[in-house]
Amino acid sequence: MKKIIKLTMIIALLLLVMIVGLASCGGDTTTTAEAESLVDVTTEQGISLKLPSDLAKQDNGAYANMETGDSAAFGVTEIAGAPLSSATEKDVLALYQSKYDEVVVTSFENGKKINGKEAVVSQLNLTTPKGNAVTMTLVMVTDGKKNYIVTFTYGKDKTDGALYKNLQACIDSITIVSTPDSTSVSTSVGTSVKDDFLEYLNNSFGTVFEPENSDILKIYAEAALTADSKILAKALSETLPAKNNALLEKLKAYKPQTTEVQELHNLFIQAVELRKDAYAQLVKVLTQPATEAEVDAAFAVLDKSDAKFDEFLTKAESMKKD
């Protein structure tokens, strides 16, 4: 799974995790679809759409009916690598199988257009950790700069609900109305670890930190692949330090609201700081006479940075499952 698509999918998965925790997804209450009208909603992510009027806005920005379990959740992430068109049915299946049981992708369509924007629409059935059978429709729309994510979830047997009855109308109404400011780092979060983590992943890591980090990695890789020490040294002494320092400044300015997310965030900061030191040492061994031990030592620092990034990703995956 290509990196940026994996990030987009992870955010989609986290939206489902968040929604499953909100509502029962299969209670005994029956909602008559005809009794519910569709209302216009604009989300904090810059997504406009129509939703059944029985879905109420929750503290985390999602919309849900706490009695029936019908829900809609939203996310956004910048594009910094593979386009949305590279997403596959296998990507969707693999991601949700990592968290849920009895996952079956019932439909998958890439290359679809929703109000003039390229989109991917997929529907799947799965069973939550609490044993609830749900149907989820995943919609990802792109404007070429960001991927906008909408998930619609309802109990698998809830075919009399307003969301089920009006699902296609909800999908067809999705419009990108504004682009969230990716240059600013939001620190407006809830008080729980889950809320803080989702805010971090969705509105900070996903839209600011990860795209900028990917850009740095791409520049380094392209320079290294030239096999020209002068080109690599120039990138390491000019372009990369400026970008790495800019990212480090944003990382240090961000203040999570919980100790758990701060500890996770600190791993990212440590990885970028190690990379800063590695780049400085690599410039020296590339531009001045150096022993093999000095060259190895420089690359060893870069390896430590990579290991710290891996530690960050492992911890984030663990927090996602909690």
SERO-4910 file (N, C-alpha, C, O; in steps of 0.05 Angstrom, whole numbers):
BEGIN
 pado doro    nc1    nc2    nc3   cac1   cac2   cac3    cc1    cc2    cc3    oc1    oc2    oc3
  Met    A     17    -24      0      0      0      0     18     25      0     35     28     18
  Lys    A     14     42    -20     31     66    -22     27     83      3      5     84     14
  Lys    A     48     98     10     48    112     36     25    131     41     11    129     61
  Ile    A     20    149     21     -1    169     26    -28    155     26    -46    164     41
  Ile    A    -32    135     10    -58    120     10    -61    106     37    -83    105     48
  Lys    A    -39     95     48    -41     82     74    -49    102     95    -66     96    112
  Leu    A    -38    127     94    -46    147    114    -75    154    112    -90    155    132
  Thr    A    -85    158     87   -113    164     83   -131    142     93   -151    147    106
  Met    A   -123    117     88   -139     94     97   -139     91    127   -159     85    139
  Ile    A   -115     97    140   -114     95    169   -133    115    182   -146    109    201
  Ile    A   -134    139    170   -153    159    181   -181    150    177   -198    154    195
  Ala    A   -187    137    154   -214    126    150   -220    105    171   -243    103    181
  Leu    A   -200     88    177   -204     67    198   -210     80    225   -227     71    240
  Leu    A   -194    100    231   -198    114    257   -225    127    260   -236    128    282
  Leu    A   -236    136    237   -263    147    238   -283    126    246   -302    131    261
  Leu    A   -280    101    236   -298     80    244   -294     72    273   -313     68    287
  Val    A   -269     72    282   -263     66    310   -278     86    328   -289     79    349
  Met    A   -276    111    320   -289    133    336   -319    129    336   -331    133    357
  Ile    A   -331    123    313   -360    121    311   -370     96    326   -391     98    340
  Val    A   -356     74    325   -364     50    339   -365     55    369   -382     44    383
  Gly    A   -347     72    378   -347     78    407   -369     97    415   -377     99    438
  Leu    A   -381    111    395   -402    130    401   -429    117    404   -444    123    423
  Ala    A   -435     99    386   -463     88    385   -464     58    385   -443     45    381
  Ser    A   -487     47    390   -490     19    393   -488      3    367   -482    -20    368
  Cys    A   -494     16    345   -494      3    318   -511    -22    319   -501    -44    311
  Gly    A   -535    -20    327   -552    -44    327   -571    -45    350   -578    -67    359
  Gly    A   -580    -22    360   -599    -23    382   -627    -32    373   -631    -38    350
  Asp    A   -645    -32    392   -672    -42    386   -690    -20    375   -712    -27    365
  Thr    A   -682      5    377   -700     27    368   -702     27    338   -682     24    324
  Thr    A   -726     30    327   -731     31    299   -737     59    291   -754     72    303
  Thr    A   -723     69    270   -728     96    260   -742     94    233   -732     80    216
  Thr    A   -763    108    229   -777    108    204   -764    128    185   -763    152    191
  Ala    A   -755    119    162   -740    137    145   -756    160    135   -747    182    132
  Glu    A   -782    154    129   -799    175    118   -803    199    137   -810    221    129
  Ala    A   -798    194    163   -802    215    183   -778    234    184   -779    255    198
  Glu    A   -757    227    171   -732    243    172   -727    257    146   -728    245    125
  Ser    A   -722    283    147   -714    298    123   -684    300    122   -670    293    141
  Leu    A   -674    309     99   -645    313     96   -639    343    101   -653    360     92
  Val    A   -617    347    115   -609    374    122   -581    379    111   -565    360    109
  Asp    A   -575    404    105   -548    411     95   -529    414    119   -535    427    139
  Val    A   -505    402    116   -485    403    136   -458    411    124   -452    401    102
  Thr    A   -443    428    137   -416    434    129   -397    427    152   -401    438    174
  Thr    A   -377    411    147   -360    401    168   -335    419    171   -329    435    154
  Glu    A   -321    415    193   -296    430    198   -275    423    178   -256    439    174
  Gln    A   -277    400    165   -257    392    145   -262    405    117   -246    401     99
  Gly    A   -283    421    115   -289    434     89   -306    417     71   -305    420     46
  Ile    A   -322    399     82   -340    381     67   -369    390     71   -377    393     94
  Ser    A   -383    393     49   -412    400     50   -427    376     40   -420    364     19
  Leu    A   -449    369     54   -465    346     45   -492    347     59   -497    363     77
  Lys    A   -510    329     50   -536    327     62   -536    302     80   -525    281     73
  Leu    A   -548    304    104   -550    282    123   -578    280    133   -592    301    134
  Pro    A   -587    257    142   -613    254    155   -615    272    179   -595    274    194
  Ser    A   -638    284    184   -640    303    206   -639    289    233   -636    303    254
  Asp    A   -640    263    234   -639    249    260   -610    244    269   -605    233    291
  Leu    A   -590    252    253   -562    250    261   -554    276    274   -555    298    261
  Ala    A   -546    275    299   -538    299    314   -508    301    315   -493    281    316
  Lys    A   -498    326    314   -469    331    316   -458    323    343   -470    330    364
  Gln    A   -436    309    344   -423    300    368   -399    318    375   -391    334    358
  Asp    A   -388    315    399   -366    332    407   -341    329    389   -325    347    386
  Asn    A   -338    305    377   -314    300    360   -319    308    331   -301    303    314
  Gly    A   -342    321    325   -347    330    298   -362    311    280   -371    318    259
  Ala    A   -366    286    290   -382    267    275   -411    272    279   -419    288    297
  Tyr    A   -428    259    263   -457    261    266   -468    233    271   -460    214    257
  Ala    A   -485    230    291   -494    203    298   -522    203    311   -530    223    324
  Asn    A   -536    181    307   -561    176    322   -554    156    344   -548    133    338
  Met    A   -553    165    368   -544    148    390   -562    125    396   -554    107    411
  Glu    A   -586    125    386   -605    103    390   -602     81    369   -601     57    376
  Thr    A   -601     89    344   -599     70    322   -571     61    315   -567     40    304
  Gly    A   -551     79    320   -524     74    312   -517     85    285   -493     83    277
  Asp    A   -536     96    270   -530    109    245   -510    132    250   -513    146    269
  Ser    A   -490    134    232   -470    155    237   -455    163    212   -455    148    192
  Ala    A   -443    186    213   -426    196    191   -402    210    204   -405    225    223
  Ala    A   -378    204    194   -354    216    205   -337    227    182   -340    218    159
  Phe    A   -318    245    189   -304    259    168   -274    263    175   -267    265    198
  Gly    A   -258    263    154   -229    268    158   -218    280    133   -231    282    112
  Val    A   -193    290    134   -179    302    112   -149    297    115   -139    298    137
  Thr    A   -135    292     93   -107    289     94    -95    300     68   -107    298     47
  Glu    A    -71    312     69    -58    323     46    -47    300     28    -42    278     38
  Ile    A    -44    306      3    -32    288    -16     -3    295    -18      5    317    -25
  Ala    A     14    275    -12     43    280    -14     58    258    -28     82    255    -27
  Gly    A     42    241    -42     55    218    -56     36    207    -76     27    221    -95
  Ala    A     29    181    -74     11    168    -93    -16    181    -93    -27    188    -72
  Pro    A    -28    184   -117    -55    196   -119    -77    177   -109    -72    153   -106
  Leu    A   -100    187   -105   -123    171    -95   -129    149   -115   -140    128   -108
  Ser    A   -124    154   -141   -130    135   -162   -115    108   -158   -122     88   -171
  Ser    A    -94    108   -141    -79     84   -137    -90     66   -116    -81     43   -112
  Ala    A   -111     76   -102   -124     59    -81   -138     35    -93   -149     38   -115
  Thr    A   -136     12    -80   -148    -12    -91   -167    -25    -70   -167    -18    -47
  Glu    A   -183    -43    -80   -201    -58    -62   -185    -74    -41   -194    -76    -18
  Lys    A   -161    -83    -49   -144    -98    -30   -135    -80     -7   -132    -89     15
  Asp    A   -130    -54    -14   -122    -35      7   -143    -33     28   -137    -34     52
  Val    A   -168    -30     19   -191    -27     38   -194    -52     55   -197    -51     79
  Leu    A   -193    -75     42   -197   -100     56   -175   -105     76   -181   -112     99
  Ala    A   -150   -101     69   -127   -106     87   -129    -87    111   -123    -96    134
  Leu    A   -136    -62    107   -137    -43    129   -158    -51    150   -151    -52    174
  Tyr    A   -182    -56    141   -203    -62    160   -201    -90    172   -210    -95    195
  Gln    A   -188   -108    158   -183   -135    170   -163   -133    193   -163   -151    210
  Ser    A   -147   -112    193   -127   -109    215   -141   -102    241   -128   -104    263
  Lys    A   -166    -94    240   -179    -85    265   -205   -100    270   -213   -102    293
  Tyr    A   -219   -109    249   -245   -121    253   -247   -149    241   -231   -158    226
  Asp    A   -268   -163    250   -273   -190    241   -294   -191    219   -309   -172    215
  Glu    A   -294   -213    204   -314   -218    183   -317   -194    164   -339   -186    158
  Val    A   -294   -184    155   -295   -161    136   -299   -171    108   -284   -188     98
  Val    A   -319   -160     95   -325   -167     67   -330   -141     52   -348   -126     58
  Val    A   -314   -137     31   -318   -114     14   -340   -121     -6   -336   -139    -23
  Thr    A   -363   -108     -5   -385   -115    -22   -385    -99    -48   -398   -107    -68
  Ser    A   -372    -76    -48   -369    -60    -73   -345    -42    -71   -337    -33    -49
  Phe    A   -333    -36    -94   -310    -18    -95   -310     -5   -123   -311    -18   -143
  Glu    A   -308     21   -123   -308     36   -148   -287     59   -146   -290     77   -129
  Asn    A   -267     58   -163   -247     79   -165   -251     93   -191   -258     81   -211
  Gly    A   -245    119   -192   -249    135   -216   -276    147   -219   -283    159   -239
  Lys    A   -292    144   -198   -319    156   -198   -317    186   -195   -297    196   -183
  Lys    A   -336    201   -205   -337    230   -202   -361    237   -184   -383    228   -188
  Ile    A   -355    254   -163   -376    264   -146   -375    295   -148   -355    307   -138
  Asn    A   -394    307   -160   -395    336   -164   -369    346   -176   -358    366   -167
  Gly    A   -359    332   -196   -336    340   -211   -309    333   -199   -289    338   -211
  Lys    A   -309    320   -176   -284    312   -163   -280    282   -164   -299    266   -162
  Glu    A   -255    274   -169   -247    246   -170   -253    233   -142   -248    245   -122
  Ala    A   -264    209   -143   -272    197   -117   -269    166   -118   -269    154   -139
  Val    A   -267    155    -94   -267    126    -90   -290    121    -71   -293    133    -50
  Val    A   -307    101    -79   -330     94    -62   -329     64    -57   -329     49    -76
  Ser    A   -329     56    -32   -329     27    -26   -348     21     -3   -351     38     16
  Gln    A   -360     -2     -4   -378    -10     18   -369    -37     28   -361    -54     13
  Leu    A   -370    -40     54   -362    -65     66   -379    -72     90   -389    -54    104
  Asn    A   -381    -97     96   -393   -108    120   -372   -118    139   -352   -129    130
  Leu    A   -375   -114    165   -356   -123    184   -369   -126    211   -391   -117    216
  Thr    A   -355   -139    229   -364   -143    257   -346   -129    276   -321   -133    275
  Thr    A   -357   -112    293   -341    -96    312   -332   -114    335   -342   -136    339
  Pro    A   -312   -105    351   -303   -120    374   -325   -128    394   -322   -147    408
  Lys    A   -347   -112    394   -369   -118    412   -389   -137    399   -410   -142    411
  Gly    A   -383   -146    375   -401   -166    362   -423   -154    345   -441   -168    337
  Asn    A   -423   -127    340   -443   -115    324   -436   -117    295   -414   -111    286
  Ala    A   -456   -126    279   -452   -128    250   -460   -101    238   -483    -93    240
  Val    A   -441    -88    224   -447    -62    212   -440    -62    183   -424    -78    173
  Thr    A   -452    -43    169   -446    -37    141   -434     -9    140   -445      9    151
  Met    A   -411     -7    127   -398     19    125   -393     26     96   -384      9     81
  Thr    A   -399     51     89   -393     61     63   -371     81     65   -374    102     79
  Leu    A   -349     76     52   -325     94     53   -324    110     27   -324     99      6
  Val    A   -324    137     30   -322    155      7   -298    172     10   -295    186     30
  Met    A   -280    172     -9   -256    189     -9   -257    206    -34   -258    196    -57
  Val    A   -256    232    -31   -258    251    -53   -233    268    -53   -223    276    -31
  Thr    A   -222    275    -76   -197    290    -77   -201    315    -94   -215    315   -114
  Asp    A   -187    337    -86   -187    361   -102   -159    365   -115   -153    386   -126
  Gly    A   -143    344   -113   -116    345   -124    -95    353   -104    -71    350   -109
  Lys    A   -104    365    -82    -85    373    -60    -90    358    -35    -71    353    -20
  Lys    A   -115    351    -30   -123    337     -5   -142    315    -12   -157    317    -32
  Asn    A   -142    294      5   -163    273      4   -182    278     26   -175    280     49
  Tyr    A   -208    280     19   -229    284     39   -244    258     43   -251    244     24
  Ile    A   -248    251     68   -258    224     75   -285    226     89   -288    242    108
  Val    A   -304    211     80   -330    209     93   -337    180     97   -334    164     79
  Thr    A   -345    172    121   -354    145    126   -383    146    136   -389    161    155
  Phe    A   -400    129    124   -428    126    133   -430     98    145   -423     79    132
  Thr    A   -440     96    169   -442     70    183   -469     66    195   -481     84    207
  Tyr    A   -480     42    191   -505     34    203   -506      4    208   -490    -11    196
  Gly    A   -523     -4    226   -526    -33    231   -533    -48    206   -550    -39    190
  Lys    A   -521    -71    202   -525    -87    178   -554    -93    173   -563    -95    150
  Asp    A   -569    -96    194   -598   -103    192   -616    -78    193   -640    -81    193
  Lys    A   -604    -54    193   -619    -29    196   -628    -19    169   -620      4    162
  Thr    A   -643    -34    154   -651    -26    127   -676     -8    127   -685      0    106
  Asp    A   -686     -3    151   -709     15    153   -702     43    163   -719     60    167
  Gly    A   -676     48    167   -666     73    178   -664     95    157   -662     89    133
  Ala    A   -663    119    165   -661    142    147   -635    143    132   -635    150    108
  Leu    A   -613    135    145   -587    136    131   -587    115    108   -577    121     86
  Tyr    A   -596     91    114   -597     70     93   -614     79     70   -606     76     47
  Lys    A   -638     90     76   -657     98     55   -646    121     38   -652    122     14
  Asn    A   -630    138     50   -621    162     36   -591    162     30   -579    183     24
  Leu    A   -578    139     32   -549    137     30   -539    148      3   -520    164      3
  Gln    A   -551    141    -19   -541    150    -45   -544    180    -48   -527    193    -59
  Ala    A   -566    191    -37   -570    220    -38   -548    235    -22   -538    256    -29
  Cys    A   -541    222      1   -520    234     18   -493    234      3   -478    253      4
  Ile    A   -487    211    -10   -462    209    -25   -461    229    -48   -441    243    -52
  Asp    A   -483    230    -63   -484    248    -86   -482    277    -79   -475    294    -95
  Ser    A   -488    284    -54   -488    312    -45   -461    322    -36   -457    346    -31
  Ile    A   -441    303    -33   -415    311    -22   -401    331    -41   -397    326    -64
  Thr    A   -394    354    -29   -380    375    -43   -358    386    -26   -361    390     -1
  Ile    A   -335    392    -38   -313    405    -24   -318    435    -26   -317    446    -47
  Val    A   -322    447     -3   -329    476     -3   -306    494      5   -306    517     -1
  Ser    A   -286    483     19   -263    499     27   -240    480     34   -244    457     40
  Thr    A   -216    491     33   -192    475     39   -182    483     66   -174    507     69
  Pro    A   -181    465     86   -170    472    112   -141    482    109   -126    473     91
  Asp    A   -133    501    126   -107    513    125    -86    494    135    -84    488    159
  Ser    A    -70    483    117    -50    462    124    -25    475    135     -7    461    145
  Thr    A    -23    501    135      1    514    145     -1    520    175     19    526    188
  Ser    A    -25    518    186    -28    523    214    -32    497    229    -43    478    218
  Val    A    -23    496    254    -25    473    270    -47    477    291    -44    494    309
  Ser    A    -68    461    290    -90    464    309    -84    450    335    -73    428    335
  Thr    A    -91    463    357    -88    450    383   -114    450    398   -114    446    422
  Ser    A   -136    453    383   -162    453    396   -172    424    397   -181    413    377
  Val    A   -171    411    420   -177    383    423   -194    378    447   -198    396    464
  Gly    A   -204    354    449   -219    346    472   -201    339    495   -176    341    492
  Thr    A   -212    330    517   -196    324    540   -188    295    542   -169    288    556
  Ser    A   -201    277    527   -194    249    529   -170    242    511   -164    257    493
  Val    A   -157    220    518   -134    212    502   -143    205    473   -128    212    454
  Lys    A   -166    193    470   -176    186    444   -181    211    427   -173    212    404
  Asp    A   -194    231    439   -199    256    424   -173    270    417   -170    280    394
  Asp    A   -154    270    436   -129    283    431   -113    269    409   -101    282    392
  Phe    A   -114    243    410   -100    227    390   -112    230    362    -98    233    342
  Leu    A   -139    230    360   -153    234    334   -147    262    323   -143    265    299
  Glu    A   -147    282    341   -141    309    332   -112    310    321   -107    322    300
  Tyr    A    -94    297    335    -66    297    327    -63    284    300    -50    294    282
  Leu    A    -75    260    297    -72    245    272    -86    258    249    -75    258    226
  Asn    A   -110    269    254   -126    279    232   -119    307    224   -118    313    200
  Asn    A   -114    325    243   -111    353    237    -82    363    240    -77    387    234
  Ser    A    -64    347    250    -37    357    253    -17    338    239     -4    347    220
  Phe    A    -15    313    248      2    294    234     -6    291    205     10    292    187
  Gly    A    -32    286    201    -42    280    174    -40    302    154    -34    297    130
  Thr    A    -44    327    163    -44    349    144    -20    367    144    -16    383    126
  Val    A     -3    364    165     21    382    167     47    365    169     64    367    152
  Phe    A     49    351    191     75    337    197     82    316    177    104    316    167
  Glu    A     64    297    172     71    275    154     76    284    125     96    275    114
  Pro    A     60    301    114     66    311     86     93    324     84    108    320     65
  Glu    A    100    341    104    126    355    103    148    335    107    169    338     94
  Asn    A    144    316    124    165    296    129    169    279    104    192    272     97
  Ser    A    147    272     90    149    256     65    164    272     44    179    260     28
  Asp    A    160    298     43    173    315     23    204    314     28    219    313      9
  Ile    A    211    315     53    240    314     61    252    287     52    274    286     40
  Leu    A    238    266     58    248    239     51    250    236     20    269    224     10
  Lys    A    231    247      6    231    246    -23    255    261    -35    269    250    -53
  Ile    A    261    284    -25    284    300    -34    310    286    -29    327    285    -46
  Tyr    A    312    274     -5    337    260      1    340    235    -17    362    231    -28
  Ala    A    319    220    -21    320    196    -37    327    203    -66    343    189    -79
  Glu    A    315    224    -77    321    232   -105    350    240   -108    363    234   -128
  Ala    A    361    255    -88    389    263    -89    408    239    -86    428    237   -100
  Ala    A    401    221    -68    418    197    -64    418    179    -89    439    167    -95
  Leu    A    395    177   -102    393    160   -126    410    169   -150    415    154   -168
  Thr    A    418    195   -149    435    205   -171    463    193   -170    478    193   -190
  Ala    A    470    182   -146    497    171   -142    519    192   -147    542    185   -152
  Asp    A    511    217   -144    530    239   -147    533    253   -120    515    265   -109
  Ser    A    557    250   -109    563    261    -82    559    291    -80    551    301    -59
  Lys    A    564    305   -102    561    334   -102    532    342   -100    524    361    -86
  Ile    A    515    328   -115    486    334   -115    475    327    -87    459    343    -76
  Leu    A    483    305    -76    474    297    -50    483    317    -28    468    324    -11
  Ala    A    508    325    -30    519    343    -11    505    370    -12    500    383      9
  Lys    A    498    379    -36    483    404    -39    456    403    -26    447    421    -13
  Ala    A    442    380    -31    415    377    -19    418    376     12    401    387     26
  Leu    A    438    362     22    442    359     51    451    385     64    446    389     88
  Ser    A    463    403     49    472    428     61    454    452     56    456    472     70
  Glu    A    436    450     36    419    473     30    389    467     33    377    477     51
  Thr    A    379    451     15    349    446     15    339    432     40    321    441     53
  Leu    A    352    409     46    342    392     68    343    405     96    324    402    111
  Pro    A    365    418    103    366    431    130    344    451    134    332    452    155
  Ala    A    338    467    113    317    487    115    290    475    120    274    484    137
  Lys    A    284    454    105    258    440    107    257    425    134    236    425    147
  Asn    A    278    412    141    278    397    166    275    416    191    260    409    209
  Asn    A    288    439    190    286    459    211    258    470    213    247    475    235
  Ala    A    245    475    190    218    486    189    199    466    202    181    473    217
  Leu    A    203    440    195    185    419    206    190    417    236    171    415    252
  Leu    A    215    418    244    222    416    273    209    439    289    200    435    311
  Glu    A    209    462    277    197    485    291    167    481    295    157    487    317
  Lys    A    153    470    275    125    465    277    119    443    298    100    444    313
  Leu    A    136    423    297    133    401    316    135    410    345    120    402    362
  Lys    A    155    427    350    160    437    377    138    457    386    134    461    410
  Ala    A    125    470    366    104    489    373     78    475    380     61    486    394
  Tyr    A     75    450    371     50    436    376     50    424    405     70    412    413
  Lys    A     29    429    420     27    420    447      2    402    451    -20    412    454
  Pro    A      6    376    451    -16    358    456    -28    363    484    -15    374    501
  Gln    A    -53    355    487    -67    360    512    -65    338    532    -72    341    556
  Thr    A    -54    315    524    -52    292    542    -23    282    542     -8    285    522
  Thr    A    -16    270    564     12    259    567     17    237    546     39    236    535
  Glu    A     -2    221    541      1    198    523      8    208    494     26    197    482
  Val    A     -7    228    485     -2    238    458     24    254    457     38    254    437
  Gln    A     30    268    479     56    283    481     79    264    478     99    270    465
  Glu    A     77    240    492     99    220    490    102    210    462    125    206    452
  Leu    A     80    206    448     81    197    420     94    219    403    111    214    387
  His    A     85    244    407     95    266    391    125    270    396    139    278    377
  Asn    A    134    266    420    162    269    426    180    250    410    203    257    403
  Leu    A    169    226    403    184    208    387    189    219    359    210    216    347
  Phe    A    169    233    348    171    246    322    193    268    324    210    270    306
  Ile    A    191    284    345    211    305    348    239    294    350    258    304    337
  Gln    A    243    273    365    269    260    368    280    250    342    304    252    336
  Ala    A    262    238    326    270    228    300    280    250    281    300    247    267
  Val    A    266    272    281    273    295    264    299    308    274    315    316    258
  Glu    A    303    309    300    327    320    311    351    303    304    373    313    297
  Leu    A    348    277    305    369    258    298    376    261    268    399    260    260
  Arg    A    355    265    252    360    268    223    375    294    218    392    295    200
  Lys    A    369    315    233    384    340    230    414    335    235    430    345    220
  Asp    A    420    321    256    448    315    263    461    297    241    484    301    234
  Ala    A    446    278    231    456    260    211    463    275    185    484    271    173
  Tyr    A    445    293    177    450    309    152    476    325    155    492    327    137
  Ala    A    480    338    179    504    354    183    529    337    181    549    345    170
  Gln    A    528    312    193    551    295    192    556    284    164    579    281    156
  Leu    A    535    279    149    538    269    122    550    289    104    566    282     86
  Val    A    543    315    108    555    336     91    586    336     95    601    339     76
  Lys    A    594    333    120    623    333    126    638    310    112    659    314    100
  Val    A    626    286    114    641    263    102    639    263     71    655    250     58
  Leu    A    620    278     60    617    280     31    634    302     19    642    300     -4
  Thr    A    641    322     35    656    345     25    684    347     35    700    364     25
  Gln    A    691    330     54    718    331     65    729    302     66    713    283     67
  Pro    A    755    299     67    767    272     69    757    259     95    757    272    116
  Ala    A    748    234     93    737    221    116    744    191    115    747    179     94
  Thr    A    747    180    139    753    152    142    727    136    138    705    147    140
  Glu    A    730    110    134    707     93    132    691     93    157    666     91    157
  Ala    A    705     94    180    691     95    206    674    120    209    652    119    220
  Glu    A    684    143    199    669    168    201    645    167    183    623    177    190
  Val    A    647    155    159    624    152    141    603    134    154    579    140    154
  Asp    A    612    112    165    594     93    178    579    107    202    556    102    207
  Ala    A    594    123    216    583    136    240    561    156    231    540    158    245
  Ala    A    565    170    209    545    189    199    519    174    191    497    183    198
  Phe    A    523    152    177    499    137    168    486    123    192    462    118    191
  Ala    A    501    117    212    490    105    237    470    124    250    450    115    261
  Val    A    476    150    250    458    169    262    432    170    246    410    173    257
  Leu    A    435    168    219    411    168    202    394    143    207    370    144    207
  Asp    A    408    121    212    394     96    219    379     99    245    357     88    249
  Lys    A    391    113    265    377    118    290    352    134    286    332    130    300
  Ser    A    354    153    268    330    170    262    308    153    250    285    155    258
  Asp    A    315    135    231    295    117    219    283     99    240    259     94    240
  Ala    A    300     89    259    290     72    280    270     86    298    251     75    307
  Lys    A    276    112    303    258    128    320    231    133    306    210    133    319
  Phe    A    232    137    280    207    139    264    191    114    266    167    114    269
  Asp    A    205     91    264    191     65    266    178     62    293    156     51    295
  Glu    A    192     71    314    182     69    341    156     87    343    137     79    356
  Phe    A    157    110    331    134    128    330    110    114    317     88    114    328
  Leu    A    115    102    293     93     89    279     82     65    294     57     61    294
  Thr    A     99     50    307     91     27    322     73     36    346     52     23    351
  Lys    A     81     57    359     66     67    382     39     78    373     18     74    386
  Ala    A     39     92    350     14    103    339     -5     80    332    -29     83    336
  Glu    A      5     59    320    -12     36    313    -24     24    339    -47     16    339
  Ser    A     -7     22    359    -17     11    385    -39     28    397    -59     18    407
  Met    A    -35     55    396    -55     73    407    -81     72    390   -103     75    401
  Lys    A    -78     67    365   -102     65    347   -119     41    355   -143     43    353
  Lys    A   -106     20    364   -121     -5    371   -133     -3    398   -152    -18    404
  Asp    A   -123     14    416   -133     16    443   -161     28    444   -172     31    466
***
